[in-house]
Amino acid sequence: MLLADSLDKPLSSVPIVLTIGVFDGVHLGHQRLITTAVERAASLGYASAVITFDPHPNTVIRPDNPIPLLSSIEERSKLIEALGADILVVAPFNREVMSTPAEDYMRQIKHALPLKELWIGHDFALGRRREGNFARLSEIGQELGYSVGTVAQVLTGDQVISSSRIREALQAGQVADVVPLLGHFYWLEGKIVQGDQRGRTIGFPTANFSIAENHILPADGVYACYVTVDGQRHQAVTNIGKRPTFDGLKRTVEAHLLDFDGDLYGKVLRLEFIDRIRNEQRFAGIDALIAQIRKDVETAREIFARQTQ
């Protein structure tokens, strides 16, 4: 997949089927839209392209109330590449872009990508005052030589799959509930940094993940997780929170890998959330904490056993 960071120069000599969106989290609704573009391009002998934005438009439109992200640009890129897109453009979003008329922005796109088809979600709009809805983009397309198609919403039950719905579930600690919305376990990647090594002193060494502040985390608590190390998945028990037993002040993400012994410092690892085990809590002493961690490990093993059934 070709990765570009602007629309300033031509990116393809092959006709393009394009889709545009933020695609935060790349949930099943996003996947349907991207897959439609990929499949249409393949059927026509064209190339497929995806345009996403960085930073998230919300941080520019509502700087005092930014939303936490479900995926970093790197994570989003990997998810989109896995869907088969040929080109991904991570376009900058700022106040200048926000105030650009839809026709002008589509001309920028046309300059970079020989656009033949544009596929958008049912409520998509771009450009100044969100003027570039389906009708307006179709009108512009008649002049610039592309057609516009829409993709229906994806539902679970009678509810629409959305990034906001996934955020709400994660903030409630309901990590298992987001799997039908994402089509996979919620995952994130982070570099392993040195912590206070307190877990090692009580027999449960942990990998301390460094996660960007604007990246959403599940609610504080203990989770059964998979941690991918050098391409291999390992079972883990992960604590998110401030470690109240040790009077912690900073929120941390620490994973104890089961049946694993190795140096993880400096590596970027993938952390997948399988199910919630319990809330974070303060214990009367170290012995009580150790006893509970042992119970957490057994509970996690039961969760993993159910995953393989």
Summary of the structure (lengths in Angstrom):
residues: 309
radius of gyration: 22.1
end to end distance: 35.5
largest distance: 72.8
contacts: 963
relative contact order: 0.12
helix: 35%
strand: 29%
